[in-house]
C-alpha cells in the first residue's frame, strides 16, 4: 500500500503545473494521474484550466491523489499545491506561479539557472526548489519538454513508480507515434536523473507569502471595470510575447541580409523593424534593422522563409534577447511637443 507523504484537510496530495500552450502540460497531467492510479493504486484526477486555446497562452494543469478509501468529489482548481511544476521560467513575469504554496512545498522549474538564482527570481523566502533543463534535454533528445518535466516530477514524488510512467508513455504513443516512444522514455529518464534540488530554511522571523484565496482576479458583474473596458488588450503595444518562446529564437545576421522582406511576410506578430534609407543609387528603400524580441514568440517561420540564412534558429540564453532587441518606434504614440 503506497502512503502519500502529506495530504490536506480533505485527504488530497495536490500538484499544479504552470505552463503555456504548446509545452504539453495538459497531457503531462493526464499521464501523471494515470501512472498514479494504474501504477500504484491511488485514487487520482487530472484536469486543466486555460483561456484561449493557442500556443503561448498560460495553462494550468491540476492533479489530485488520495488513498483508495478517500473519494474525490472536488474538481476545483488546485490553490494550495504540495508540488508546483513551472514549465516555463518566464511565466513569473505575468502569472503568480507560486501562489498558495506551503512552507514545505516543492517548486520545480524548467530552467538552466541554479536553485539560488531561482529563489531570488521567484521571490521565495524558503522551501525546496528543484531545477531541470527540460528544454535542453528535449532539444538533444528531439522530444518534448513535458517528458523531461515528468521525469523530474517523479523524482520529487517518490511515492510514484517510474516504471509505471514508462508503461503509460508506451501505451499513449506506440500506436500512433511508435518512433517517438524511445526518445520520450530517454527524455523522461534524463529528467529523472538530471533534476537537482536545494532546500532553503525559512529565515528566523520570516514568513511565507500570505495566501489569498482566488488570487487571480475574476471579472464578474461586481468586479469588472466600468463599461466593460478591456484592461489588457491583446493588441497593446505593451504586450510581451517573450514568455511564449519555448527555448528557441531567431538570430539575425545583418551581413547576410538582402532585405527581401520574406521574413516579414510570414511573421505573425510584426517583429521586424525596418527603416527607410537610400540604396546605392540614391533611391529610397526599406532596410531591415533587426528584431523586436518583445513581440517574438519563437515560431521560427522567419528562419524557414529566409533565402540567405541571415536568420537562424538559436537556443535562447538568459538576457540575449534583451541585449539584441531593436525596439519598434511608435511615433504616433509619443506625446506632441
Secondary structure as UniProt FT lines:
FT   TURN            9..10
FT   STRAND          13..20
FT   TURN            21..22
FT   HELIX           25..34
FT   HELIX           35..39
FT   STRAND          43..50
FT   TURN            55..56
FT   STRAND          58..66
FT   TURN            68..69
FT   STRAND          83..86
FT   HELIX           89..93
FT   TURN            97..100
FT   TURN            103..104
FT   STRAND          106..110
FT   HELIX           115..121
FT   TURN            122..123
FT   STRAND          127..132
FT   HELIX           134..141
FT   HELIX           145..156
FT   TURN            158..159
FT   HELIX           162..173
FT   TURN            174..176
FT   TURN            178..179
FT   HELIX           180..194
FT   STRAND          196..200
FT   TURN            204..205
FT   TURN            213..214
FT   TURN            221..223
FT   HELIX           226..228
FT   TURN            234..235
FT   TURN            237..238
FT   HELIX           242..244
FT   STRAND          248..252
FT   HELIX           254..256
FT   HELIX           262..266
FT   TURN            268..269
FT   STRAND          272..278
FT   TURN            280..281
FT   STRAND          284..291
FT   HELIX           293..295
FT   HELIX           301..305
FT   STRAND          311..315
FT   TURN            318..319
FT   HELIX           320..324
FT   HELIX           331..333
//
